[in-house]
Amino acid sequence: MAIDERDLADFAERVADLGPIRYKRMFGGAGFWFDGKMFACYAEGSFMLRADDENAPKFATYGIGPWVPGIIPSRVGKNITMPYYAIPDDVMGDDGLLLQWCREAIDAADRAERAKLAKKRK
């Protein structure tokens, strides 16, 4: 599902209190970056946030699991699971909650980056 440029800009404006947010279109959707790390995306009709073991349980309380892209089959015939979770409607409808959840997504992106760097050093 294509998204209008205005919807992408609106999302970026709603979370602008976080600091400088950059977004760009990619793979039929869009990615949102803060401090060089992607913390949110728009894909397959939904805005999604980055999650890991620390913030994924919040999504689970809504029955939301990780994103499984419909277009990227893995080598073994199973779908690839991505660390992005659809933003619940009540969170999207409340700017304060959205900012809080985005901060947690940024923290998850930071943890992933640190883990990636630590793994490279070994």
C-alpha positions in Angstrom: 0.0 0.0 0.0 1.5 3.3 -1.1 1.7 6.1 1.4 1.4 9.8 0.7 4.4 12.0 1.3 2.3 14.1 3.6 1.6 11.1 5.9 5.4 10.5 6.2 6.0 14.2 7.0 3.1 14.2 9.5 4.6 11.3 11.4 8.1 13.0 11.4 6.5 16.2 12.7 4.6 14.4 15.5 7.8 13.0 16.8 10.0 16.1 16.2 10.3 16.7 19.9 12.7 13.8 19.9 15.2 15.8 18.0 16.2 15.8 14.3 14.2 13.1 12.5 15.1 12.1 9.0 13.0 9.9 6.7 13.4 8.4 3.3 11.4 6.2 1.0 12.7 2.6 0.6 11.3 -0.7 -0.7 7.8 0.6 -1.2 7.7 2.1 2.3 9.8 4.4 4.4 12.4 4.4 7.2 12.7 7.0 10.0 16.1 7.7 11.5 17.3 9.5 14.6 21.1 10.0 15.2 21.9 7.8 12.3 19.8 4.8 13.5 16.6 3.6 12.0 14.0 3.4 14.8 10.7 3.4 12.8 9.4 2.4 9.4 6.3 2.4 7.3 5.6 -0.8 5.5 2.7 -2.8 4.3 0.2 -0.2 5.5 1.5 0.3 9.0 3.8 2.6 10.9 6.2 0.4 13.0 8.7 0.9 15.7 12.0 -0.9 16.4 11.8 -3.4 19.4 13.9 -5.8 21.2 13.7 -7.9 24.4 13.2 -4.8 26.5 10.3 -3.1 24.7 8.8 -5.9 22.7 6.6 -7.1 25.7 4.7 -3.8 25.5 3.6 -4.7 21.9 2.8 -8.3 23.0 0.2 -6.9 25.5 -1.6 -5.7 22.3 -1.2 -9.1 20.6 1.3 -7.5 18.2 4.3 -9.6 17.1 7.3 -8.7 15.0 6.9 -7.8 11.4 7.2 -10.6 8.9 7.6 -9.0 5.5 5.4 -10.7 2.9 8.0 -10.2 0.1 11.3 -11.5 1.6 11.3 -15.3 1.9 14.4 -16.7 3.6 16.7 -19.2 2.1 15.0 -22.1 4.0 11.6 -21.2 2.8 10.4 -19.4 6.0 9.7 -15.8 6.3 12.3 -13.5 7.8 11.2 -11.8 11.1 12.2 -8.1 11.4 12.6 -6.2 14.7 9.8 -3.8 13.9 6.3 -3.9 15.4 3.1 -2.2 14.3 2.3 0.8 16.5 -1.0 0.2 18.4 -3.9 2.5 17.4 -4.2 4.1 20.9 -0.4 4.9 20.8 -0.7 6.5 17.4 -3.7 8.5 18.6 -1.8 10.0 21.6 1.2 12.2 20.9 2.6 11.8 24.4 2.5 8.0 24.2 3.8 8.0 20.7 6.9 10.0 21.8 7.4 7.7 24.8 7.2 4.6 22.5 9.5 6.2 20.0 12.1 7.0 22.7 12.0 3.3 23.6 12.4 2.3 19.9 15.4 4.6 19.7 16.9 3.0 22.8 16.3 -0.4 21.1 18.1 0.8 17.9 21.0 2.0 20.1 21.3 -1.3 21.9 21.3 -3.1 18.5 24.0 -0.8 17.2 26.2 -1.4 20.4 25.7 -5.1 20.1 26.7 -5.0 16.4 29.8 -3.0 17.2 30.8 -5.3 20.1 30.4 -8.4 17.9 32.7 -6.8 15.3 35.4 -6.2 17.9 35.5 -9.9 18.8 
